[in-house]
């Protein structure tokens, strides 16, 4: 089921389950997981996208292994607050998951998440471009999920 906001999602998951944050891009899906108290998000992995069925199979393994009760999927809303084709694609991604598995899902405004992470990695962590490319998606997922958790 798709919930309107993070509070509704949190109220409808099993106690002690976790949330999985997703930063869905055209080539990768960044992943972050919350603790069971829904306080802290931690980066865990990046999935290289292929076909949806294979991507979904990888997500199911993570969902089952980590006691995931719900998904927080980053929604790339435009800076003016409108939803364009990218948002439609992400919403369809969520619907595709629901066609294959019952799951609690909500979407979270991810405006500037990747650029904030890129800026941090460049300015604060002084990472090389190659290393930034390896971690930016899962850290963007962490940024998205932590924002949702903080709003609780």
ZATORMI-61298 format. One line per 3 residues: number of its first residue (from 0); for each residue x, y, z of N, C-alpha, C. Coordinates in pm, 1 decimal. Layout:
BEGIN
NUM> X,Y,Z,X,Y,Z,X,Y,Z; ...
//
This chain:
BEGIN
0> 83.4,-117.7,0.0,0.0,0.0,0.0,87.8,123.9,0.0; 45.8,223.8,-73.8,117.9,350.7,-76.4,53.7,445.4,24.9; 135.8,492.7,117.6,89.8,584.9,220.5,123.3,727.9,179.6
3> 37.9,818.6,218.8,50.8,959.4,183.2,175.5,1023.6,245.6; 212.7,977.6,365.2,328.3,1038.2,431.3,398.3,935.8,520.8; 512.8,974.9,570.0,596.8,886.0,650.1,529.8,848.4,782.3
6> 452.3,938.2,840.6,385.6,908.2,967.7,285.5,794.9,951.8; 206.5,800.0,844.2,110.2,692.9,817.9,181.2,560.4,795.1; 289.9,564.3,720.4,365.8,442.3,695.1,417.9,384.5,826.5
9> 478.7,468.9,909.5,537.3,422.7,1036.4,431.7,362.9,1128.5; 310.6,416.3,1124.6,202.5,364.1,1208.8,152.3,227.7,1160.9; 182.5,192.5,1036.9,125.7,71.8,978.0,227.3,-37.9,948.3
12> 344.7,-29.4,1008.5,441.1,-138.1,994.0,450.9,-213.9,1126.1; 498.4,-334.9,1117.8,510.7,-416.7,1237.8,614.6,-357.6,1333.3; 592.5,-370.6,1464.0,691.9,-323.7,1560.6,827.8,-391.7,1535.2
15> 934.2,-317.5,1554.9,1072.6,-364.1,1540.4,1113.3,-387.9,1395.5; 1026.6,-356.2,1299.0,1070.8,-367.0,1160.0,1142.7,-238.7,1121.5; 1212.3,-243.6,1010.2,1294.5,-131.7,965.8,1238.5,-73.2,837.3
18> 1290.9,40.8,800.4,1256.0,101.4,672.6,1376.2,94.7,579.4; 1348.1,78.1,451.7,1451.4,77.5,348.8,1433.2,202.3,264.5; 1536.2,285.4,258.5,1533.8,405.6,175.7,1592.2,375.2,40.1
21> 1526.1,426.7,-65.1,1571.0,403.1,-201.9,1592.3,535.7,-274.2; 1708.2,549.2,-336.7,1734.8,659.1,-429.0,1740.8,594.7,-566.7; 1629.0,599.7,-638.6,1616.4,528.3,-766.0,1660.6,619.0,-879.1
24> 1765.6,576.6,-948.1,1814.1,648.4,-1065.1,1798.8,561.7,-1189.2; 1839.1,613.1,-1301.7,1825.8,536.7,-1425.8,1927.0,422.7,-1434.7; 2041.6,436.2,-1367.0,2145.8,333.6,-1374.1,2166.6,257.4,-1243.8
27> 2130.1,319.7,-1132.1,2153.5,257.6,-1001.6,2037.0,284.2,-906.7; 2033.5,204.4,-800.6,1941.0,228.0,-689.4,2026.1,230.4,-563.1; 2033.6,346.4,-500.8,2104.6,358.2,-373.9,2014.7,308.6,-262.0
30> 2074.3,239.3,-164.1,1997.3,177.8,-55.9,2049.7,220.4,81.1; 1955.3,246.8,170.1,1987.8,276.8,310.0,1882.3,210.3,396.5; 1921.2,171.8,516.4,1828.8,104.2,607.5,1823.9,179.7,739.8
33> 1705.6,178.7,801.0,1692.1,240.8,932.9,1718.9,136.6,1041.2; 1738.0,184.5,1162.1,1740.1,94.5,1276.7,1595.1,59.5,1310.0; 1574.4,-35.7,1397.9,1438.6,-80.1,1429.2,1359.7,22.4,1511.1
36> 1427.5,120.9,1568.4,1357.9,228.1,1640.8,1320.5,344.8,1549.2; 1356.2,334.5,1422.6,1327.3,436.9,1321.8,1389.2,571.8,1356.9; 1514.5,567.0,1401.8,1586.0,689.7,1436.3,1700.8,722.9,1343.1
39> 1775.4,620.8,1299.0,1900.0,643.4,1226.2,1901.2,566.1,1095.3; 1942.3,633.9,988.1,1957.2,571.0,856.9,2104.7,541.6,831.5; 2131.0,425.8,771.6,2267.5,384.4,740.0,2273.9,337.0,595.9
42> 2372.1,385.4,522.7,2392.7,341.9,384.1,2431.6,194.8,383.2; 2374.7,117.9,288.4,2410.8,-23.5,284.0,2464.7,-70.5,149.2; 2410.0,-22.6,37.3,2452.3,-79.6,-90.7,2400.2,4.3,-206.0
45> 2447.8,-29.4,-324.2,2397.5,27.6,-448.6,2371.9,-87.8,-544.3; 2253.3,-89.2,-601.5,2218.5,-190.9,-701.0,2239.6,-130.2,-838.8; 2313.6,-198.9,-923.8,2326.7,-159.3,-1064.1,2200.6,-206.0,-1134.6
48> 2126.4,-114.5,-1192.8,1998.2,-148.4,-1253.0,2016.8,-225.9,-1382.7; 1928.9,-323.8,-1399.4,1921.4,-398.7,-1524.7,1774.9,-396.0,-1567.3; 1709.1,-507.8,-1555.2,1564.8,-513.5,-1579.0,1494.7,-507.9,-1443.7
51> 1371.9,-456.9,-1442.7,1301.1,-441.2,-1316.2,1293.0,-572.2,-1239.6; 1267.0,-682.9,-1308.1,1252.4,-812.0,-1239.9,1378.3,-846.8,-1161.5; 1493.5,-825.7,-1219.4,1619.6,-856.0,-1149.8,1644.5,-756.8,-1036.0
54> 1614.6,-630.6,-1061.1,1629.1,-530.0,-955.4,1539.0,-565.6,-837.4; 1415.2,-604.4,-867.2,1318.6,-640.4,-764.0,1366.5,-762.2,-685.1; 1423.5,-860.8,-753.0,1473.8,-980.8,-683.9,1581.3,-942.8,-582.7
57> 1668.4,-849.5,-618.0,1771.8,-805.0,-524.9,1710.1,-731.0,-406.0; 1608.1,-650.4,-433.2,1539.9,-580.5,-324.4,1471.9,-677.4,-229.0; 1410.7,-782.3,-282.9,1341.9,-880.7,-197.9,1439.4,-947.5,-102.0
60> 1558.2,-980.2,-148.4,1658.5,-1041.5,-61.2,1690.2,-947.5,55.4; 1707.9,-819.9,25.9,1738.3,-721.8,130.2,1618.8,-705.1,224.6; 1498.6,-697.0,168.4,1376.9,-681.5,248.0,1362.8,-796.7,347.2
63> 1386.8,-917.2,301.4,1370.5,-1034.3,387.8,1485.2,-1048.5,486.9; 1607.4,-1023.4,442.9,1724.2,-1038.7,530.9,1729.6,-935.2,642.3; 1674.1,-817.2,617.9,1689.1,-706.9,713.2,1559.2,-667.4,783.4
66> 1457.0,-752.3,774.3,1329.9,-726.6,843.1,1271.8,-589.7,806.2; 1261.4,-566.4,676.1,1210.4,-439.1,625.7,1058.2,-439.9,627.6; 1000.8,-338.4,691.4,855.6,-326.7,699.2,798.2,-227.1,600.4
69> 881.7,-139.1,546.5,832.0,-38.8,452.5,945.2,24.7,374.1; 907.1,86.7,262.7,1003.0,153.1,174.5,977.1,303.4,172.7; 1084.7,380.0,177.9,1079.6,524.0,159.7,1155.5,551.4,30.3
72> 1081.7,589.5,-73.5,1140.1,607.4,-205.7,1152.1,755.6,-236.1; 1273.4,798.4,-271.0,1296.5,938.4,-304.0,1219.3,979.3,-428.0; 1152.3,1092.4,-420.6,1071.3,1144.3,-530.4,1135.3,1273.6,-581.9
75> 1180.2,1273.0,-708.4,1253.1,1389.2,-762.9,1160.1,1503.8,-806.0; 1102.7,1569.5,-708.1,1013.6,1682.6,-735.1,1097.5,1799.2,-787.8; 1042.6,1872.2,-885.3,1112.2,1987.5,-942.8,1126.9,2096.8,-838.2
78> 1222.8,2185.8,-860.0,1247.6,2292.9,-764.7,1125.3,2382.3,-745.6; 1037.1,2389.6,-846.0,915.9,2471.8,-832.4,801.8,2395.5,-766.0; 829.5,2271.1,-721.1,729.9,2193.3,-649.8,640.2,2106.7,-736.9
81> 662.8,2106.8,-867.2,579.7,2026.5,-957.0,641.8,1888.4,-977.3; 557.4,1796.8,-1020.6,603.3,1661.2,-1051.6,607.1,1643.1,-1202.8; 724.3,1612.3,-1253.4,741.3,1590.7,-1396.5,753.0,1442.9,-1430.1
84> 805.9,1412.5,-1547.6,820.0,1273.9,-1593.4,905.3,1186.5,-1500.5; 1006.3,1244.7,-1437.8,1090.8,1166.4,-1346.5,1009.0,1116.9,-1227.4; 920.4,1200.4,-1175.5,833.6,1159.7,-1064.3,737.6,1049.4,-1108.3
87> 684.2,1063.8,-1227.5,593.8,960.7,-1279.4,666.1,826.2,-1287.6; 790.4,828.9,-1331.2,870.2,706.9,-1341.5,892.9,643.2,-1204.3; 921.9,725.1,-1104.1,945.7,674.1,-969.1,816.6,619.6,-909.1
90> 706.5,689.3,-930.2,576.9,639.3,-880.6,542.3,506.1,-946.8; 575.8,491.7,-1075.8,551.9,365.4,-1144.9,640.7,255.3,-1086.7; 762.9,290.3,-1050.8,853.5,194.6,-986.5,788.5,140.9,-859.2
93> 733.4,230.1,-777.6,663.9,188.6,-655.4,544.6,99.7,-686.0; 467.2,135.0,-787.0,351.3,53.5,-826.7,394.7,-84.1,-875.4; 505.5,-88.8,-947.7,557.8,-217.7,-995.6,596.0,-308.5,-879.2
96> 650.9,-250.7,-774.1,683.6,-329.5,-655.0,555.5,-387.2,-596.0; 453.2,-302.5,-584.3,326.9,-346.5,-523.6,255.6,-453.3,-606.0; 277.8,-456.1,-734.8,218.6,-560.9,-818.9,278.0,-697.5,-786.6
99> 399.6,-697.9,-733.1,470.8,-822.9,-707.5,476.8,-862.2,-560.7; 455.5,-763.4,-471.9,468.4,-791.6,-328.7,389.7,-688.5,-248.7; 318.5,-735.8,-147.3,251.5,-642.6,-57.6,358.2,-573.5,26.1
102> 354.7,-440.5,26.2,460.7,-364.2,91.0,405.9,-228.0,128.7; 449.2,-175.0,241.0,415.9,-38.3,279.0,517.5,54.1,211.8; 467.9,152.3,137.2,555.0,243.8,62.2,509.2,386.8,84.8
105> 606.7,476.5,96.4,578.2,618.9,88.8,687.1,683.4,5.1; 657.6,800.7,-46.1,755.1,875.7,-125.4,800.2,995.9,-44.7; 927.2,1033.9,-63.0,984.3,1144.3,12.0,1052.1,1240.9,-84.5
108> 1023.4,1367.5,-68.3,1081.9,1471.9,-152.6,1234.2,1465.5,-142.4; 1297.0,1437.9,-254.3,1443.1,1422.4,-251.6,1515.8,1540.4,-315.2; 1448.6,1651.7,-330.5,1514.4,1767.2,-393.0,1649.1,1793.7,-329.4
111> 1746.9,1806.0,-413.4,1883.9,1842.0,-375.1,1958.4,1735.5,-294.6; 1903.1,1616.5,-278.8,1972.2,1515.0,-198.4,2106.3,1476.5,-260.4; 2107.2,1448.1,-389.1,2232.5,1407.1,-452.8,2332.8,1521.4,-453.3
114> 2287.1,1643.7,-481.0,2381.2,1755.4,-483.3,2435.4,1785.3,-343.6; 2353.4,1768.0,-240.4,2401.0,1788.7,-103.1,2508.1,1686.6,-68.1; 2484.6,1562.4,-106.6,2582.2,1456.7,-79.8,2709.2,1481.1,-160.6
117> 2695.4,1518.3,-288.3,2812.5,1546.7,-372.6,2896.0,1659.2,-310.9; 2828.5,1764.2,-266.1,2898.3,1878.8,-206.2,2973.2,1836.0,-79.9; 2909.3,1755.8,2.6,2974.2,1706.7,124.3,3097.6,1623.6,90.2
120> 3082.3,1532.3,-5.5,3193.8,1444.2,-40.2,3309.9,1520.4,-101.9; 3279.8,1627.7,-172.7,3384.7,1708.0,-235.0,3450.0,1800.2,-132.5; 3367.8,1873.3,-58.0,3420.2,1976.0,32.6,3472.4,1920.6,164.7
123> 3394.4,1832.7,226.6,3427.8,1785.0,360.2,3511.6,1657.1,359.1; 3472.7,1563.0,276.9,3541.3,1434.3,277.3,3658.6,1430.5,179.8; 3668.3,1529.9,91.5,3777.8,1540.8,-4.8,3798.6,1410.5,-82.0
126> 3689.8,1354.6,-134.0,3696.3,1228.8,-207.5,3725.9,1251.6,-354.2; 3791.0,1155.9,-413.7,3815.6,1160.9,-557.2,3684.8,1139.9,-631.9; 3681.2,1182.4,-755.8,3561.1,1167.8,-837.9,3520.3,1020.9,-849.4
129> 3617.2,933.3,-866.9,3586.7,789.8,-880.6,3522.5,736.4,-752.7; 3579.4,767.7,-637.9,3526.7,719.3,-510.7,3388.0,778.4,-481.9; 3369.7,906.9,-515.2,3237.1,968.7,-498.6,3133.1,892.7,-579.4
132> 3168.1,855.7,-702.3,3075.2,782.3,-787.5,3034.4,649.0,-728.5; 3123.3,589.5,-649.3,3095.0,459.3,-588.5,3000.2,470.3,-469.0; 2994.7,584.3,-403.2,2917.2,594.7,-279.1,2800.3,692.3,-283.2
135> 2795.0,778.0,-384.8,2696.2,886.8,-383.7,2552.7,835.8,-380.4; 2519.5,728.9,-450.0,2380.5,682.7,-455.7,2332.5,628.0,-321.8; 2415.6,548.0,-255.6,2371.4,495.7,-126.0,2371.1,604.3,-19.2
138> 2459.1,703.4,-32.9,2455.3,814.5,62.7,2335.0,905.5,35.6; 2295.7,920.1,-90.2,2174.6,996.1,-121.4,2052.4,924.1,-62.8; 2050.6,790.9,-70.8,1941.5,713.9,-10.0,1940.0,736.0,140.9
141> 2056.2,743.8,202.3,2066.8,769.6,346.0,2012.8,908.2,379.9; 2048.4,1004.9,298.4,2001.0,1143.0,316.8,1848.1,1148.4,308.2; 1791.9,1078.9,210.3,1646.2,1073.6,191.9,1579.5,1007.6,312.7
144> 1628.8,889.2,348.6,1568.6,815.4,459.5,1583.3,890.2,590.9; 1699.7,949.9,616.6,1719.6,1022.7,741.3,1625.9,1142.7,750.0; 1604.0,1210.7,638.1,1509.1,1321.2,636.7,1369.2,1274.9,676.1
147> 1329.6,1160.2,622.6,1197.0,1104.7,656.6,1192.3,1067.0,805.3; 1295.9,1001.5,854.0,1300.2,961.3,995.6,1297.7,1082.9,1087.6; 1371.5,1184.3,1051.1,1376.7,1306.3,1133.2,1239.2,1372.8,1142.8
150> 1159.0,1358.3,1037.8,1026.6,1421.3,1040.6,929.9,1349.0,1135.3; 964.1,1225.8,1170.8,879.8,1151.6,1265.7,894.2,1211.4,1405.6
//
